[in-house]
Amino acid sequence: MNIDHEFPQQPELCYLNHAAVAPWPQRTLEAVTRFAQENVLMGATHYPRWLETERRLRKRLAKLINANGPNDIALAKNTSEALSIVAYGIQWSTGDEVIISNEEFPSNRIVWESLNTKGVKTRIVDIKQTNPEQAILDAITPKTKLVSISSVQYASGRRIDLTLLGNALNRRNILFCIDAIQSLGAIPFDCQACCADIVVADGHKWMLGPEGIALLYVRPSLRRTLQLNQFGWHMVKNRGDYDRQDWEVADDATCFECGSPNMLGIHALEASLSLLEALGMDQVFDQLQKNISKLIAQLKDLPGVYLISPEHPERRAGIVTFGVQGFDATHLQRQLMENHVICAARGGGVRLSPHFYTNETTITRAVEQLRKIISPAKN
Ligand SMILES: Cc1ncc(COP(=O)(O)O)c(C=O)c1O
């Protein structure tokens, strides 16, 4: 499948920032343009068709994480909101403990720490070591109720063995919550194989969608026990029967969606995911791994460069964070940006994150720009 036309990025741009906010594919531009034109010309005349797109999005998301089906997929505003829905839906007892890692993005820390008003303690485990899963398992106490971890850490790029960890937690009857934003759309994901109770991820990184539309998956039997904290016309069984006075909470995952959906975001993300689905996640992952290997090899050729990200293929996904001896990472990142290498300063280094479609020329040019910055005498 030729996908070159899907990424007509400006030729001078080396876009290596998919771990922050990704560019959209061409088909997403077209879907959004069509949707905008339709809104201008006809308003919501064809709303039932929009609902079909919404359904297709839920199906694609269900397929992406291997959930049972679209009824188990809720759409939230973002990862943080999805985590908050879950954290404030669980019935906690004073003394309960949540385990997170010391590499989490603030979304997956602050929400758990906020539960201290309910007597819940958040324990932070150091995973900067060879066996992060064991470090988490070793931190479990009889009070541990939930472990929440990013499938891939946003700064180091460290990838967690979700199947190993999830099965071990399942055996201990501990809830497993996964912030999958740094892996969904980059690497294959199976919520059943890893015994996930909760999976959350916004669409604007590896899924190539816009900001503001996120996946929230909660294992159905857990979903039914969560307390709801947002209410409205959309989260009930007889949605659309506005005259009806009695109401019951919807059986499916729309119970978490209180009001009007983000139809614009739905149209965009549905289009983006159609591309990943057409390619297949195995191919996407394979291509991304090749790009990461090339990037690492070229970086290691430069004087003074050291990797902050784990190098082992099983410990990495789409993120390569590095430092350069004698250079301030923030300054370096700014200089790279000035030279059209789009990247981020994270975790004490410069974070590069290509995607599957990134071509070799882009990688080579980015590394060449870096070489010019760190060894200018040789230019
Ligand atoms: C691991 C992780 N979680 C969450 C987020 C963002 O959360 P939200 O979708 O609420 O903006 C990021 C963004 O960088 C992230 O890397």
The ligand as a Gaussian input file, in Angstrom:
#p B3LYP/6-31G(d) Opt

LIG

0 1
 C        1.855000       9.256000      29.005000
 C        0.958000      10.436000      28.749000
 N       -0.249000      10.491000      29.296000
 C       -1.084000      11.521000      29.041000
 C       -0.709000      12.561000      28.211000
 C       -1.627000      13.671000      27.862000
 O       -2.838000      13.610000      28.464000
 P       -4.096000      14.344000      27.869000
 O       -4.652000      13.489000      26.778000
 O       -5.006000      14.456000      29.032000
 O       -3.665000      15.675000      27.372000
 C        0.556000      12.556000      27.648000
 C        0.977000      13.684000      26.797000
 O        2.101000      13.928000      26.522000
 C        1.391000      11.463000      27.904000
 O        2.604000      11.385000      27.332000

